[in-house]
């Protein structure tokens, strides 16, 4: 009799344990399915589909602006409203025909980049926000510009106590584009510690800029090469410096 009671108790306990385990497994599976469902809904909430989100362009010398065009379509079932367009830098702006797009409707977001300068790479990033749940789109564009001017070296240095002889840096211009004539407009010294003179080696293509300290005293100055047409703001800088051997810039 005692064994029968124990056996029944053990059987009931085992059944309750199995029941609890099955209930927990079912709960975990349900939560997983709900998570997948919610994630899928959040992902599918992004109704705008862009043809390309990463655009790149290589430009001819002398071009001052470039316009990226991001084409998109609303593939959702509801009208989507663009609420905000945020750009990564002040050198860019955007334009768009309108901000509400019905299902199946196409649109174009244009991003204009100011690339005034001679050589290097320009980057712009754009974040587009909409009234959708999770409606956030990231776009980017890269502009590659050919090097039109090289200035070498970018630092001239004299040691205190040495003879203050002239030193020079070289400016090379690459005016290769049609209707684009590039030349040196001026060479400016930020402080009056140095004497500067420009010597054309090949007019319109190659120049030597000679620099000499006025006195044998510790000083520093920024020498800026300005071009015509106008290049980057501040021109192309070269540092001129008179100091002790242990000095580091």
C-alpha positions as CSV (number, residue, x, y, z in Angstrom):
1,X,0.0,0.0,0.0
2,X,2.8,2.3,1.0
3,X,4.7,1.5,-2.3
4,X,1.5,2.3,-4.3
5,X,1.2,5.7,-2.8
6,X,4.8,6.5,-3.4
7,X,4.5,5.2,-7.0
8,X,1.5,7.4,-7.6
9,X,3.3,10.4,-6.1
10,X,6.4,9.8,-8.3
11,X,4.2,9.4,-11.4
12,X,2.3,12.6,-10.7
13,X,5.5,14.5,-10.0
14,X,7.0,13.3,-13.3
15,X,3.9,14.2,-15.2
16,X,3.9,17.7,-13.7
17,X,7.6,18.1,-14.5
18,X,7.1,17.0,-18.1
19,X,4.0,19.3,-18.4
20,X,6.0,22.3,-17.1
21,X,8.9,21.6,-19.4
22,X,6.6,21.3,-22.4
23,X,4.9,24.6,-21.4
24,X,8.2,26.4,-21.1
25,X,9.4,25.0,-24.5
26,X,6.2,26.1,-26.1
27,X,6.5,29.6,-24.5
28,X,10.1,30.0,-25.8
29,X,9.0,28.9,-29.3
30,X,6.1,31.3,-29.2
31,X,8.4,34.2,-28.1
32,X,10.9,33.3,-30.9
33,X,8.2,33.3,-33.5
34,X,6.8,36.6,-32.3
35,X,10.4,38.1,-32.3
36,X,10.9,37.0,-35.9
37,X,7.5,38.3,-36.8
38,X,8.1,41.7,-35.3
39,X,11.6,41.9,-36.8
40,X,10.2,41.0,-40.2
41,X,7.5,43.6,-39.9
42,X,10.1,46.3,-38.9
43,X,12.3,45.4,-41.8
44,X,9.4,45.3,-44.3
45,X,8.2,48.7,-42.9
46,X,10.9,50.3,-45.0
47,X,8.9,50.7,-48.2
48,X,11.3,52.9,-50.1
49,X,13.7,50.9,-52.3
50,X,16.7,52.8,-53.7
51,X,18.3,51.8,-57.0
52,X,21.7,52.5,-55.4
53,X,22.8,53.8,-52.0
54,X,26.5,54.1,-52.7
55,X,27.4,56.4,-55.7
56,X,30.9,57.3,-57.0
57,X,32.1,59.7,-59.7
58,X,35.5,60.8,-61.1
59,X,35.5,64.4,-62.4
60,X,37.4,66.3,-65.0
61,X,39.8,69.0,-63.8
62,X,38.2,72.3,-62.9
63,X,34.7,71.1,-62.2
64,X,33.4,72.9,-59.1
65,X,30.2,71.1,-58.3
66,X,28.7,67.6,-58.7
67,X,25.2,66.3,-58.2
68,X,24.3,62.8,-57.1
69,X,20.9,61.4,-58.0
70,X,19.4,58.7,-55.8
71,X,16.4,57.1,-57.5
72,X,13.8,55.3,-55.3
73,X,10.4,53.8,-55.5
74,X,7.7,53.1,-52.9
75,X,7.1,49.4,-52.9
76,X,4.9,49.4,-49.9
77,X,1.1,49.5,-49.6
78,X,0.8,52.9,-47.9
79,X,1.9,56.4,-48.8
80,X,5.3,57.3,-47.4
81,X,6.3,60.8,-46.3
82,X,9.9,61.9,-46.1
83,X,10.2,63.9,-42.9
84,X,13.9,64.8,-42.9
85,X,17.0,64.8,-45.0
86,X,20.3,65.3,-43.1
87,X,23.7,65.7,-44.9
88,X,27.1,65.0,-43.4
89,X,28.8,68.3,-44.3
90,X,28.0,72.0,-45.0
91,X,29.6,71.7,-48.4
92,X,26.5,69.9,-49.7
93,X,22.8,70.6,-50.2
94,X,19.8,68.6,-51.5
95,X,16.7,69.0,-53.5
96,X,13.7,66.8,-54.0
97,X,10.5,67.4,-56.0
98,X,8.1,66.5,-53.2
99,X,8.0,64.6,-49.9
100,X,4.9,62.3,-50.2
101,X,5.1,59.1,-52.3
102,X,2.1,56.8,-53.0
103,X,2.6,53.0,-53.5
104,X,4.4,52.4,-56.8
105,X,5.5,56.0,-57.2
106,X,9.1,56.9,-58.1
107,X,11.1,59.8,-56.8
108,X,14.7,61.2,-57.0
109,X,16.7,62.8,-54.2
110,X,19.5,65.0,-55.6
111,X,22.5,65.8,-53.4
112,X,24.8,68.6,-54.6
113,X,28.4,68.7,-53.5
114,X,30.6,71.8,-53.6
115,X,34.1,70.4,-54.6
116,X,36.0,73.6,-55.1
117,X,39.6,72.7,-55.0
118,X,42.3,70.9,-56.9
119,X,42.7,67.2,-56.1
120,X,41.7,64.6,-53.6
121,X,38.4,63.0,-52.6
122,X,35.1,64.5,-51.5
123,X,32.6,62.5,-49.5
124,X,29.0,63.2,-48.6
125,X,26.6,61.1,-46.5
126,X,22.9,61.5,-46.3
127,X,20.3,60.2,-43.9
128,X,16.7,60.1,-45.0
129,X,14.0,59.8,-42.4
130,X,10.3,58.9,-43.1
131,X,7.1,58.5,-41.2
132,X,7.4,54.7,-41.3
133,X,8.3,52.5,-38.3
134,X,12.0,52.1,-38.7
135,X,12.0,54.4,-41.7
136,X,15.7,55.3,-41.8
137,X,17.8,55.2,-45.0
138,X,21.5,55.8,-45.3
139,X,23.1,57.0,-48.5
140,X,26.6,58.0,-49.5
141,X,28.6,59.5,-52.4
142,X,32.2,59.8,-53.2
143,X,33.8,62.2,-55.7
144,X,37.3,61.7,-56.9
145,X,39.2,64.6,-58.3
146,X,42.5,64.5,-60.3
147,X,45.5,66.3,-58.7
148,X,45.9,69.6,-60.5
149,X,48.6,71.0,-58.3
150,X,51.5,69.7,-56.2
151,X,53.6,71.7,-53.7
152,X,56.8,70.1,-52.4
153,X,58.2,70.2,-49.8
154,X,55.5,71.4,-47.4
155,X,58.0,72.6,-44.8
156,X,61.1,74.7,-44.9
157,X,63.3,74.8,-41.8
158,X,66.4,76.8,-40.6
159,X,68.4,76.3,-37.4
160,X,69.3,79.2,-35.2
161,X,72.9,80.3,-35.6
162,X,73.1,79.0,-39.2
163,X,73.4,81.3,-42.2
164,X,69.9,82.3,-43.3
165,X,70.2,81.2,-46.9
166,X,67.3,81.0,-49.4
167,X,65.4,77.7,-49.5
168,X,62.8,76.8,-52.1
169,X,59.7,74.7,-52.7
170,X,58.4,73.7,-56.0
171,X,54.9,74.2,-57.4
172,X,53.7,72.1,-60.3
173,X,50.4,72.9,-62.1
174,X,48.5,70.4,-64.3
175,X,46.2,72.4,-66.5
176,X,45.1,69.5,-68.7
177,X,41.4,70.1,-69.1
178,X,39.9,72.0,-72.0
179,X,39.1,75.6,-71.2
180,X,40.8,75.3,-67.8
181,X,43.9,77.5,-67.4
182,X,45.4,77.2,-63.9
183,X,48.1,79.6,-62.7
184,X,49.6,81.1,-59.6
185,X,47.8,84.2,-58.6
186,X,49.8,85.1,-55.5
187,X,52.1,83.8,-52.7
188,X,51.2,85.3,-49.3
189,X,53.2,85.2,-46.0
190,X,51.0,85.3,-42.9
191,X,53.7,87.0,-40.8
192,X,56.5,89.4,-41.9
193,X,59.4,87.2,-40.8
194,X,60.3,85.9,-44.3
195,X,61.1,87.3,-47.8
196,X,59.4,85.4,-50.7
197,X,60.0,85.5,-54.4
198,X,58.5,83.4,-57.2
199,X,60.5,82.2,-60.2
200,X,58.8,80.7,-63.2
201,X,60.5,77.6,-64.5
202,X,57.9,76.9,-67.1
203,X,55.1,79.5,-67.2
204,X,51.7,78.0,-66.3
205,X,53.2,74.7,-65.3
206,X,56.2,74.8,-63.0
207,X,57.5,77.4,-60.4
208,X,60.1,77.7,-57.7
209,X,59.2,79.7,-54.7
210,X,62.2,81.0,-52.8
211,X,62.0,81.8,-49.1
212,X,64.5,83.5,-46.8
213,X,64.2,84.5,-43.1
214,X,64.7,88.2,-42.5
215,X,66.5,87.7,-39.2
216,X,68.3,84.9,-37.3
217,X,65.6,84.7,-34.6
218,X,63.1,82.1,-33.7
219,X,60.0,82.5,-35.7
220,X,57.4,80.7,-37.9
221,X,55.0,81.6,-40.6
222,X,52.6,80.0,-43.0
223,X,53.2,80.7,-46.7
224,X,50.2,80.2,-48.9
225,X,50.1,79.6,-52.6
226,X,46.9,81.0,-54.2
227,X,45.8,79.9,-57.6
228,X,43.7,81.3,-60.4
229,X,40.9,80.1,-60.8
230,X,40.5,80.0,-57.0
231,X,41.4,76.8,-55.4
232,X,40.8,75.6,-51.8
233,X,40.0,78.2,-49.2
234,X,43.4,79.3,-47.7
235,X,45.3,78.1,-50.8
236,X,48.1,75.5,-50.6
237,X,50.1,76.1,-47.4
238,X,53.9,75.6,-46.7
239,X,55.3,76.1,-43.2
240,X,58.5,78.2,-42.8
241,X,60.3,77.8,-39.5
242,X,63.4,79.1,-37.7
243,X,64.2,77.3,-34.4
244,X,66.5,75.1,-32.4
245,X,67.4,71.6,-33.4
246,X,65.3,70.0,-30.7
247,X,62.2,71.9,-31.7
248,X,59.4,69.9,-33.1
249,X,56.3,71.2,-35.0
